[in-house]
Amino acid sequence: MKTAPLTKHLAFPAAGVAGVLLLSCMAAPPSSVLAFDGGRVLAADPTEAEQVELLLAKLQPELLGLLPDTAFEDLDVWIQDTPSLYSNPTEASTDAEGLWSPTHQRIMLSRHADHIERTLAHELTHAALGESWGLLPGSMEEGLADHVSGSLCESGASRLRAGRLSSACLATGGVSIQVDVMPRTHMASTGKASNGEARTGWSASIRLKGEAEGTDPMDVFRLAAGLSSTRLESGAKRGFYGLAYLAVSRIVDRDGYSGLQALCLEATEQGLSRVPSSWILDAADLDAEAASWRRAAADAMGEAELLELVRMYPSFISDSIEGYLSSTGASLDVIPELEVEISLREGTAQVRLSQLPVLREQLVADITRRHVDTLRLASAHR
């Protein structure tokens, strides 16, 4: 995410006063400073600063080797609880795990980021992009930064892809999921009864809906969701990040990063200020209809992304298990012996809850506890 450039007014005395007031509201720098060739890391203590400097030493050369037209100037990396230029963070930036300020040549990084290396890689992409990349329209630079961060940080790539692709689906109609619950003894690897009997169990078609449902995907080329000055609800912002990631990934998967940059270079040669959205749609094999974006996002999710999606939204799994118990009249004792199969209705990915043993144990314990509490409450009111 990028902060909006600060506008400087120098012609009138009143503007000078405003500038003093603005500076007084700037966030105080972290206390520990680690200087290195190419910049500084400012953190709460030397250990934290050294850890981030090691990440920088790894990520910067890798990024330069991956992405054309990139270079680094001296930059500062500030590690904060809440990334912000100001002592009182704005509402637009409070949900950000990282920020890049081109005015200050500064990356602000949350020490509580879900994946600090991946977040740093995202912001480093903003910092390194050359002039040609400035022709990407709307939120597309955020999609590029996400894609690069996933390429450089494989350990967090599946979670990133799951988050961005599901956000694209949620913004354009939701994620449609098929859930089947049955005793494990009835489920062989083929999905049919292991003893030759008919497959029995409980099934449901579930659609996960998002706050930003109904988003026009073409707005991803009009709105810069990554700018701190862009007023968007968090759900809508996630939707645009997801749509931008989808478009970038489809282009890069086909033609590499150089193929995406080629669109920027062609726009420059033609004297355009931005890459036309029609060029990006053609390169990504998408159209202007929300349904095509949703289907493409769902189809891009593989097994690893679907497993991450289950981790993100475990409640629909527990609801499905309780639906099985209610419809069959089975006792709580059968819960540990149940298998849950999850598949995307607009994609090909299919997984089972047994692939997530820790989550499975947690869900079983939670459902059992809720049923026991319900029985105790009912008994107390008799």
C-alpha positions, 0 to 999 in steps of 0.5 A, a space after each residue: 500500500 502507498 501513501 498519497 504524496 504530500 502536497 507542498 504549498 510554499 507561496 503563502 505564509 498560512 501554508 508555512 503554518 500548516 506545514 509546521 502543524 503537519 510536521 508536529 503530527 508526524 510519527 516519532 521514529 523508532 528508537 533503535 537505528 541500524 544503518 546499512 549500505 542503502 538505507 536504515 532500519 528503525 525498530 524497537 530494539 537492535 534484534 528486531 532491526 537486524 532481523 529486518 535488515 537480513 530480510 532486506 539483504 535477501 529480498 532486494 537482489 532477488 526482486 531486482 533479478 525478477 522484475 525489469 525496470 527496477 532499482 533501489 534508492 536509499 530508503 528507511 524501513 520503520 517497524 511500527 505497531 501500526 504502520 503510519 506516517 502520522 502519530 494518529 493513523 488515519 482510518 484508511 491505513 489502520 488495517 494496512 500491514 505495510 505502507 510505502 511513502 515515495 515522498 519520504 523514501 520510507 517503508 512502514 512495516 507492522 511488526 504484527 504482520 501476518 507474514 512480515 517477509 511477504 509484506 516487506 517484499 510487497 512494499 519493496 516492489 513499490 519502492 523499486 518500480 521504475 518509471 515505465 510501471 507508472 502507466 499501470 492503471 488503478 489498482 494494478 500496481 497492488 496486484 503486481 506487488 502482491 504477485 512479486 511478494 508471493 514469488 519471492 516468499 514461497 512459504 506465504 504464497 498459498 495463503 496470499 493466493 487464497 486471500 486474494 483469489 477468494 476476495 476477487 470471488 467475494 467481490 463478484 458474486 461469492 465463493 460457491 462450495 460443495 460440502 459433503 459429510 459422512 462416516 470415514 468408513 464410507 469414504 474411499 479414495 474414489 469417493 464411493 462407499 468402501 464396502 460397495 454400499 451406496 454413499 450416504 451422508 449429508 451434503 450442502 451447497 454453500 455460498 460465501 458472500 462478502 461485504 463488497 459483493 456487486 463490485 464492477 471489476 472494471 473499477 479495478 482500472 479506475 480506483 487506486 485502492 492502495 493509496 491511503 487517500 482512497 476512501 474505501 471500506 476494508 471489504 471493498 479494498 480487499 476486493 480490488 486487491 484480489 481483482 488486481 492480483 487475478 489480472 496480473 497473475 493471468 498475464 504473468 503466468 502466460 507472458 512473464 513480468 516482461 509481458 506485463 511491462 511490455 503493455 506499459 512500454 507500448 502505452 508509452 510509445 503511443 503517448 498514453 498516460 495509462 495502459 488501456 483497460 482493454 489491453 489488460 483484459 485481452 492479455 489476461 483473457 478476461 472480459 468486463 463481466 463480473 461472472 468471468 472474473 469470479 469463475 477465473 478466480 475460482 478456477 485459479 484456486 488449487 488444493 493448497 489455496 482451498 485448504 487455506 480458505 477452509 482455515 480462513 472460514 472454518 465456521 461453514 465446516 462446523 455448521 456442516 458437521 452439525 447439519 449432519 448430526 441434526 439430519 441423521 440423529 447421530 450422537 456426538 460420539 460419531 463426530 471424530 469418525 466423520 470426514 468432510 469433503 470440500 470442493 469448489 463448484 466453479 473450480 476443480 479443487 477438492 480437499 478433505 478436513 482430514 488434511 488439516 488435523 489441527 483444525 479438525 481437532 479444534 472443530 470437533 472439540 468446539 462442536 462437542 463443547 457447544 452440544 454439551 453446554 446446550 444439554 446442560 442449559 436445557 437440563 437446568 431449565 427443566 
